[in-house]
């Protein structure tokens, strides 16, 4: 990207990081936000890559405020279970690419996935239950669909 021009001052913006903060329900994180900043105004321009930085920080703040696992915890638990990202997504839930997104901070896991991970962290042997279920064909009877 060529250096953009500030719409307020007509000066050339320079690439750098600026200190920003994300707040949500009593949680906050201060972080360096990359972008093109004008030294003479408060204007800035951010690329998609720059915005991924803030999106990941916002997801982290939301995880903290809602009591969800953070990316490093998700990775630690998956590795403790000796699962690949793809196998974790297929076995625990979310699909084959879900854990890649959870561990990068691009996506928050659902509360159900989060709860399953917390339980598996405390009882890794429970993974055998999920493995057995995954290897069985799933057949729904009509009785399973009827209420009561």
Secondary structure, DSSP 8 states (H G I E B T S, - for coil): ----B-TTT--B-EEEEEEEEEEETTEEEEEEEEEEE-TTSS-EE--HHHHHHHHHHHHHHHHHHHT---HHHHHHHHHHTT--HHHHHHHTSS-TTHHHHHHHTSS---HHHHHHHHHHHH-GGGHHHHHHHHHS-----HHHHS--
